[in-house]
Amino acid sequence: LAIIDLGAILPGLIKIASAMGVAVPPSLMGGALINLRLLRILRLQRVLVDYDTFSKFELALGLNPSDARPYQLQLARIIISIFTLLSVTAGLIYSAEHIVNPDIPDYFTALYFTLTTLTTVGFGDISPVTTAGRWIVGGS
């Protein structure tokens, strides 16, 4: 997870470097890397390593760890994975499409598009117009 943490703080490091006078390419300053911050969600996977860690996490939340069942650990892993996929894909779609596609003006429209695309065949009301947007949809 150290690589994911590095990727999550990379946009901040680039901003600091730019403020210090380091020459940073304009493509990195536009905010395309801001979606890497969404990878911080993966840090929640640390508490889902094994049943003992999951029980300690439940105790920290004020729940009774003896009520925890092994299937709850598996369910939590699935939910975190799906949430990570949705949020990262929505952020990438927003970054790739919001400038040229009037149908995706904000993150929540991109999230709607991501939900309808990943859970169904889509409604057809929104579609990606850039090549990067199409690759993101195809990859997700």
C-alpha positions, 0 to 999 in steps of 0.5 A: 500500500505504500505505492498507493499512498505515494500515488495519492499524495502525488498531486499535492507534491506536484502542487508544492513543487510548482509553488517552489518554482520547479518547472512542471508540465501543464498536463500535470497541473490541470488536475488529471492526477487529482483522481489518484487521491481517490485511491485512499479508499484502498487504505480501508482494505488494511482492516479487512486482512483477516478476521482478528483485525476485522474484529478489532475494527468492529470493537473500535466502532463500538460494536460487539466483536463476538457478533462478527461473522466470517461472511461479514468480512467477505461482504465488507471486502466486496463493498469496499472493492465496488465502492473503490471501482465506482469512485475511481472510475467516476473521477477518471471519467470526469477528468477525461470528459468534463471539458469537451462533453456537455453531458458530464458537467460535474462529478455527480453526473460522472458518478451517475454515468459510471453507475448506469454503465457498470450495473446495466448496459447504460441508458444511452443518455450520456456517452463518452466522446473522447478516446480516453473516456472510451478507454476508461469505460472499456477498462472498467 
